[in-house]
Amino acid sequence: MGLPTGIRRLALIAAAGPLAAAMTTVMLASPSAAATQSAGAAVIHQAPAGHTYRTLVTGLRIRKAPHTLAAVVDVLGAAGSRVTVNCYAYGSSVFGDSVWYHTVAPRAGFAAGYYLNTGRDPAPGIPHC
């Protein structure tokens, strides 16, 4: 018998926090990355490379828009599946969490932040869409 979902989420958040903080520090401290951005690229507000997180549930639905009623474009496999995101948006609330991430892999769409191991929502280093 596994832990209840809420406790699993808290355990994953606690474990991922230091890693996310370290990654953010490295990304923000890199002058070469900032120097390669053009003035036009700064307006887009999306991380081109993306950040990869793992799912906390089996069968996570990737939706066309950041809403629970939006069409499903893909259903991911087992908990722990990798999802690459490039920005976040606010949408319908999932257990009190209204942050949704725009996914770019394995399929483009939106995934509810509640079901990803981001550490907190919105995740550090992820721009608003």
N, CA, C and O of each residue as an XYZ file, in Angstrom:
516
protein
N       0.843     -1.172      0.000
C       0.000      0.000      0.000
C       0.890      1.238      0.000
O       1.781      1.355      0.841
N       0.663      2.156     -0.925
C       1.475      3.356     -1.040
C       0.954      4.481     -0.161
O      -0.065      4.349      0.516
N       1.667      5.568     -0.191
C       1.280      6.747      0.563
C       0.121      7.444     -0.127
O      -0.016      7.338     -1.346
N      -0.723      8.159      0.622
C      -1.785      8.954     -0.005
C      -1.171      9.986     -0.942
O      -0.039     10.423     -0.736
N      -1.919     10.376     -1.972
C      -1.426     11.287     -3.001
C      -0.884     12.582     -2.418
O       0.169     13.052     -2.848
N      -1.575     13.171     -1.452
C      -1.116     14.429     -0.862
C       0.237     14.299     -0.203
O       1.075     15.193     -0.324
N       0.465     13.190      0.500
C       1.743     12.977      1.174
C       2.840     12.715      0.142
O       3.962     13.197      0.300
N       2.529     11.959     -0.909
C       3.508     11.720     -1.975
C       3.918     13.032     -2.616
O       5.101     13.270     -2.860
N       2.927     13.895     -2.893
C       3.218     15.185     -3.528
C       4.118     16.016     -2.625
O       5.080     16.617     -3.104
N       3.825     16.064     -1.328
C       4.661     16.827     -0.404
C       6.073     16.263     -0.333
O       7.041     17.021     -0.271
N       6.199     14.935     -0.341
C       7.527     14.317     -0.296
C       8.314     14.650     -1.552
O       9.507     14.944     -1.476
N       7.662     14.607     -2.705
C       8.340     14.938     -3.956
C       8.715     16.413     -4.009
O       9.782     16.773     -4.505
N       7.827     17.267     -3.492
C       8.119     18.695     -3.465
C       9.339     18.958     -2.583
O      10.228     19.719     -2.964
N       9.382     18.336     -1.415
C      10.506     18.523     -0.494
C      11.813     18.041     -1.116
O      12.859     18.661     -0.924
N      11.754     16.940     -1.858
C      12.964     16.381     -2.460
C      13.430     17.214     -3.651
O      14.633     17.321     -3.891
N      12.503     17.801     -4.397
C      12.860     18.523     -5.622
C      13.256     19.970     -5.351
O      13.896     20.588     -6.201
N      12.900     20.527     -4.204
C      13.165     21.934     -3.912
C      14.622     22.339     -4.051
O      14.915     23.292     -4.772
N      15.553     21.649     -3.385
C      16.960     22.052     -3.493
C      17.504     21.951     -4.921
O      18.308     22.786     -5.336
N      17.077     20.948     -5.665
C      17.539     20.804     -7.048
C      17.028     21.955     -7.902
O      17.784     22.528     -8.687
N      15.763     22.294     -7.755
C      15.186     23.398     -8.528
C      15.873     24.713     -8.183
O      16.134     25.524     -9.072
N      16.167     24.935     -6.913
C      16.844     26.160     -6.498
C      18.243     26.236     -7.096
O      18.668     27.299     -7.549
N      18.953     25.125     -7.099
C      20.300     25.098     -7.668
C      20.265     25.350     -9.169
O      21.097     26.086     -9.701
N      19.298     24.735     -9.854
C      19.178     24.934    -11.303
C      18.868     26.388    -11.620
O      19.430     26.948    -12.562
N      17.978     27.011    -10.845
C      17.625     28.408    -11.059
C      18.834     29.303    -10.854
O      19.050     30.234    -11.629
N      19.620     29.037     -9.829
C      20.814     29.833     -9.553
C      21.790     29.744    -10.718
O      22.339     30.761    -11.141
N      22.011     28.560    -11.232
C      22.943     28.376    -12.344
C      22.423     29.078    -13.588
O      23.189     29.734    -14.293
N      21.129     28.949    -13.866
C      20.566     29.561    -15.067
C      20.631     31.080    -14.995
O      20.956     31.731    -15.988
N      20.326     31.654    -13.829
C      20.335     33.097    -13.691
C      21.744     33.671    -13.654
O      21.943     34.844    -13.970
N      22.725     32.857    -13.270
C      24.100     33.339    -13.151
C      24.884     33.226    -14.450
O      26.048     33.627    -14.494
N      24.291     32.701    -15.490
C      25.011     32.462    -16.732
C      24.961     33.682    -17.653
O      23.942     33.909    -18.305
N      26.040     34.475    -17.720
C      26.035     35.647    -18.592
C      26.026     35.283    -20.065
O      25.529     36.062    -20.878
N      26.559     34.122    -20.439
C      26.581     33.750    -21.851
C      25.180     33.499    -22.371
O      24.890     33.808    -23.527
N      24.303     32.944    -21.543
C      22.926     32.709    -21.977
C      22.202     34.034    -22.176
O      21.432     34.183    -23.125
N      22.441     34.994    -21.294
C      21.790     36.295    -21.415
C      22.303     37.060    -22.625
O      21.536     37.774    -23.272
N      23.586     36.923    -22.944
C      24.179     37.657    -24.050
C      23.667     37.178    -25.393
O      23.647     37.955    -26.348
N      23.253     35.923    -25.499
C      22.810     35.401    -26.790
C      21.363     35.747    -27.100
O      20.923     35.513    -28.225
N      20.596     36.296    -26.151
C      19.199     36.651    -26.362
C      19.136     37.985    -27.102
O      19.822     38.935    -26.724
N      18.330     38.063    -28.139
C      18.139     39.327    -28.835
C      16.996     40.080    -28.179
O      16.273     39.514    -27.359
N      16.826     41.338    -28.526
C      15.753     42.143    -27.942
C      14.396     41.559    -28.310
O      13.480     41.577    -27.487
N      14.244     41.046    -29.519
C      12.978     40.443    -29.935
C      12.670     39.167    -29.186
O      11.503     38.877    -28.927
N      13.679     38.398    -28.831
C      13.461     37.129    -28.134
C      12.961     37.361    -26.722
O      12.261     36.512    -26.171
N      13.305     38.494    -26.124
C      12.880     38.772    -24.755
C      11.376     38.975    -24.657
O      10.809     38.812    -23.577
N      10.715     39.325    -25.751
C       9.282     39.572    -25.743
C       8.490     38.267    -25.693
O       7.348     38.277    -25.233
N       9.041     37.165    -26.139
C       8.318     35.896    -26.235
C       8.005     35.309    -24.865
O       6.923     34.748    -24.692
N       8.882     35.409    -23.901
C       8.679     34.914    -22.539
C       8.518     33.407    -22.442
O       7.854     32.928    -21.523
N       9.091     32.656    -23.342
C       9.055     31.202    -23.249
C      10.469     30.669    -23.302
O      11.280     31.104    -24.119
N      10.761     29.718    -22.419
C      12.081     29.098    -22.416
C      12.157     28.149    -23.597
O      11.408     27.172    -23.632
N      13.046     28.398    -24.585
C      13.078     27.563    -25.774
C      13.491     26.116    -25.489
O      12.968     25.193    -26.113
N      14.413     25.912    -24.563
C      14.882     24.555    -24.295
C      13.899     23.790    -23.423
O      13.768     22.575    -23.572
N      13.217     24.460    -22.531
C      12.247     23.816    -21.652
C      12.883     23.177    -20.433
O      14.100     23.012    -20.352
N      12.045     22.829    -19.509
C      12.431     22.161    -18.270
C      11.680     20.843    -18.216
O      10.507     20.782    -18.586
N      12.336     19.796    -17.765
C      11.700     18.484    -17.706
C      11.339     18.138    -16.268
O      12.153     18.260    -15.353
N      10.104     17.706    -16.098
C       9.593     17.275    -14.799
C       9.015     15.874    -14.959
O       8.858     15.376    -16.074
N       8.707     15.254    -13.842
C       8.086     13.929    -13.861
C       6.651     14.033    -13.366
O       6.321     14.872    -12.527
N       5.806     13.161    -13.906
C       4.411     13.144    -13.500
C       4.265     12.452    -12.149
O       5.057     11.579    -11.794
N       3.242     12.856    -11.404
C       2.983     12.271    -10.096
C       1.868     11.232    -10.147
O       1.600     10.563     -9.149
N       1.219     11.093    -11.294
C       0.094     10.167    -11.441
C       0.229      9.373    -12.728
O       0.933      9.781    -13.651
N      -0.444      8.250    -12.781
C      -0.538      7.462    -14.012
C      -1.681      8.017    -14.846
O      -2.744      8.333    -14.313
N      -1.470      8.137    -16.143
C      -2.533      8.571    -17.041
C      -2.790     10.062    -17.040
O      -3.933     10.483    -17.213
N      -1.760     10.876    -16.850
C      -1.940     12.328    -16.870
C      -2.454     12.766    -18.240
O      -1.915     12.376    -19.275
N      -3.494     13.572    -18.225
C      -4.089     14.069    -19.475
C      -3.410     15.369    -19.888
O      -3.299     16.302    -19.094
N      -2.960     15.421    -21.129
C      -2.437     16.643    -21.733
C      -3.605     17.241    -22.501
O      -4.214     16.574    -23.337
N      -3.916     18.502    -22.215
C      -5.101     19.127    -22.799
C      -4.733     20.243    -23.770
O      -3.620     20.769    -23.747
N      -5.687     20.588    -24.619
C      -5.484     21.612    -25.643
C      -5.369     23.013    -25.035
O      -4.712     23.878    -25.614
N      -5.986     23.249    -23.895
C      -5.966     24.536    -23.208
C      -5.842     24.277    -21.703
O      -6.037     23.144    -21.263
N      -5.520     25.306    -20.906
C      -5.326     25.103    -19.464
C      -6.639     25.043    -18.670
O      -6.837     25.797    -17.718
N      -7.510     24.153    -19.072
C      -8.806     24.001    -18.409
C      -9.179     22.532    -18.362
O      -8.862     21.775    -19.279
N      -9.849     22.129    -17.299
C     -10.242     20.724    -17.151
C     -11.270     20.291    -18.190
O     -11.428     19.093    -18.425
N     -11.967     21.224    -18.814
C     -12.953     20.877    -19.839
C     -12.377     20.913    -21.258
O     -13.074     20.573    -22.214
N     -11.121     21.320    -21.402
C     -10.490     21.372    -22.726
C     -10.278     19.961    -23.274
O     -10.154     18.999    -22.516
N     -10.239     19.858    -24.571
C     -10.051     18.564    -25.233
C      -8.722     17.929    -24.821
O      -7.712     18.615    -24.670
N      -8.743     16.620    -24.645
C      -7.536     15.860    -24.307
C      -6.796     15.550    -25.610
O      -7.379     14.999    -26.544
N      -5.500     15.910    -25.666
C      -4.706     15.630    -26.858
C      -3.792     14.422    -26.673
O      -3.312     13.848    -27.651
N      -3.548     14.032    -25.405
C      -2.699     12.873    -25.139
C      -2.911     12.432    -23.691
O      -3.284     13.235    -22.835
N      -2.673     11.163    -23.433
C      -2.705     10.621    -22.076
C      -1.364      9.943    -21.858
O      -0.989      9.035    -22.600
N      -0.637     10.390    -20.829
C       0.692      9.843    -20.569
C       0.598      8.527    -19.812
O      -0.453      8.190    -19.267
N       1.686      7.794    -19.781
C       1.738      6.480    -19.152
C       1.863      6.531    -17.647
O       1.136      7.262    -16.975
N       2.774      5.765    -17.132
C       2.948      5.563    -15.687
C       3.391      6.833    -14.976
O       3.954      7.742    -15.586
N       3.125      6.879    -13.670
C       3.652      7.956    -12.842
C       5.172      7.951    -12.987
O       5.794      6.890    -13.026
N       5.759      9.128    -13.066
C       7.198      9.233    -13.287
C       7.552      9.483    -14.738
O       8.730      9.615    -15.071
N       6.548      9.552    -15.614
C       6.801      9.871    -17.022
C       7.380     11.275    -17.118
O       7.040     12.145    -16.316
N       8.247     11.495    -18.087
C       8.880     12.800    -18.264
C       8.009     13.704    -19.132
O       7.418     13.274    -20.123
N       7.949     14.980    -18.721
C       7.204     15.995    -19.445
C       8.093     17.231    -19.530
O       8.605     17.695    -18.511
N       8.280     17.763    -20.719
C       9.072     18.974    -20.894
C       8.116     20.149    -21.074
O       7.206     20.099    -21.902
N       8.330     21.214    -20.286
C       7.469     22.398    -20.336
C       8.313     23.620    -20.683
O       9.518     23.641    -20.431
N       7.673     24.640    -21.264
C       8.412     25.852    -21.593
C       7.824     27.119    -20.967
O       8.473     28.165    -20.980
N       6.600     27.042    -20.416
C       6.015     28.188    -19.741
C       4.796     27.730    -18.952
O       4.368     26.581    -19.063
N       4.239     28.641    -18.152
C       3.042     28.298    -17.386
C       1.945     29.324    -17.647
O       2.213     30.454    -18.056
N       0.712     28.910    -17.404
C      -0.459     29.779    -17.540
C      -1.400     29.468    -16.386
O      -1.307     28.415    -15.756
N      -2.294     30.386    -16.125
C      -3.321     30.137    -15.121
C      -4.566     29.631    -15.819
O      -4.943     30.125    -16.882
N      -5.199     28.640    -15.213
C      -6.403     28.056    -15.783
C      -7.322     27.583    -14.680
O      -7.308     28.116    -13.571
N      -8.118     26.581    -14.993
C      -9.055     26.077    -13.988
C      -8.294     25.410    -12.844
O      -7.216     24.848    -13.033
N      -8.883     25.489    -11.662
C      -8.254     24.980    -10.452
C      -8.345     23.456    -10.364
O      -9.396     22.868    -10.616
N      -7.232     22.836    -10.003
C      -7.183     21.394     -9.739
C      -6.727     21.240     -8.290
O      -5.551     21.430     -7.982
N      -7.646     20.900     -7.419
C      -7.374     20.774     -5.982
C      -6.712     22.038     -5.420
O      -5.774     21.956     -4.627
N      -7.210     23.200     -5.839
C      -6.703     24.471     -5.336
C      -5.500     25.024     -6.072
O      -5.024     26.104     -5.723
N      -4.994     24.334     -7.069
C      -3.823     24.760     -7.843
C      -4.293     25.150     -9.248
O      -4.759     24.297    -10.003
N      -4.173     26.439     -9.600
C      -4.650     26.902    -10.902
C      -3.528     27.090    -11.926
O      -3.765     27.643    -12.999
N      -2.310     26.635    -11.608
C      -1.181     26.747    -12.543
C      -1.172     25.534    -13.478
O      -1.264     24.387    -13.042
N      -1.059     25.823    -14.758
C      -0.948     24.795    -15.794
C       0.337     25.064    -16.562
O       0.722     26.218    -16.746
N       0.999     24.009    -17.011
C       2.248     24.144    -17.759
C       2.029     23.787    -19.216
O       1.368     22.801    -19.542
N       2.605     24.619    -20.096
C       2.547     24.323    -21.522
C       3.611     23.274    -21.817
O       4.802     23.522    -21.632
N       3.186     22.123    -22.267
C       4.114     21.029    -22.539
C       4.571     21.081    -23.990
O       3.799     21.430    -24.883
N       5.827     20.732    -24.213
C       6.358     20.657    -25.575
C       6.776     19.235    -25.926
O       6.980     18.922    -27.099
N       6.905     18.380    -24.930
C       7.232     16.969    -25.157
C       6.685     16.166    -23.990
O       6.743     16.652    -22.861
N       6.178     15.012    -24.186
C       6.125     14.247    -25.427
C       5.078     14.748    -26.411
O       5.053     14.299    -27.557
N       4.216     15.665    -25.992
C       3.182     16.203    -26.880
C       2.877     17.633    -26.454
O       2.874     17.935    -25.261
N       2.624     18.509    -27.407
C       2.277     19.896    -27.087
C       0.873     19.966    -26.506
O      -0.052     19.319    -26.997
N       0.733     20.756    -25.458
C      -0.558     20.948    -24.807
C      -0.353     21.534    -23.427
O       0.650     22.203    -23.178
N      -1.296     21.289    -22.524
C      -1.211     21.809    -21.161
C      -1.425     20.701    -20.151
O      -2.292     19.845    -20.329
N      -0.631     20.719    -19.089
C      -0.752     19.752    -17.994
C      -0.947     20.533    -16.696
O      -0.286     21.546    -16.465
N      -1.851     20.057    -15.863
C      -2.097     20.710    -14.577
C      -0.860     20.604    -13.695
O      -0.300     19.519    -13.533
N      -0.435     21.721    -13.129
C       0.745     21.750    -12.271
C       0.632     20.855    -11.058
O       1.645     20.374    -10.549
N      -0.567     20.623    -10.589
C      -0.785     19.784     -9.418
C      -0.205     18.386     -9.610
O       0.198     17.742     -8.641
N      -0.161     17.920    -10.845
C       0.261     16.558    -11.138
C       1.722     16.440    -11.589
O       2.144     15.365    -12.015
N       2.502     17.530    -11.504
C       3.918     17.492    -11.898
C       4.798     17.787    -10.691
O       4.394     18.524     -9.792
N       5.998     17.217    -10.668
C       6.920     17.408     -9.533
C       7.751     18.680     -9.694
O       8.980     18.625     -9.729
N       7.077     19.816     -9.791
C       7.752     21.093    -10.020
C       8.349     21.700     -8.764
O       9.143     22.635     -8.858
N       7.996     21.202     -7.607
C       8.481     21.775     -6.359
C       7.488     22.754     -5.778
O       7.168     22.688     -4.592
N       7.002     23.653     -6.593
C       5.928     24.580     -6.228
C       5.387     25.165     -7.518
O       6.016     25.060     -8.571
N       4.222     25.779     -7.432
C       3.620     26.357     -8.636
C       3.390     27.848     -8.449
O       2.814     28.265     -7.444
N       3.831     28.650     -9.399
C       4.602     28.263    -10.567
C       6.042     27.883    -10.197
O       6.593     28.378     -9.214
N       6.620     27.024    -10.975
C       7.964     26.523    -10.713
C       9.009     27.618    -10.954
O       8.863     28.428    -11.869
N      10.047     27.638    -10.141
C      11.124     28.617    -10.339
C      11.777     28.452    -11.715
O      12.046     27.335    -12.157
N      12.024     29.572    -12.374
C      12.716     29.548    -13.660
C      11.813     29.306    -14.855
O      12.289     29.306    -15.990
N      10.522     29.100    -14.629
C       9.593     28.887    -15.743
C       8.851     30.205    -15.983
O       8.204     30.716    -15.069
N       8.933     30.765    -17.197
C       8.250     32.036    -17.462
C       6.752     31.850    -17.673
O       6.281     30.755    -17.980
N       6.027     32.928    -17.505
C       4.593     32.950    -17.811
C       4.429     32.925    -19.325
O       5.199     33.570    -20.036
N       3.448     32.198    -19.828
C       3.225     32.113    -21.293
C       2.723     33.435    -21.849
O       2.484     33.548    -23.051
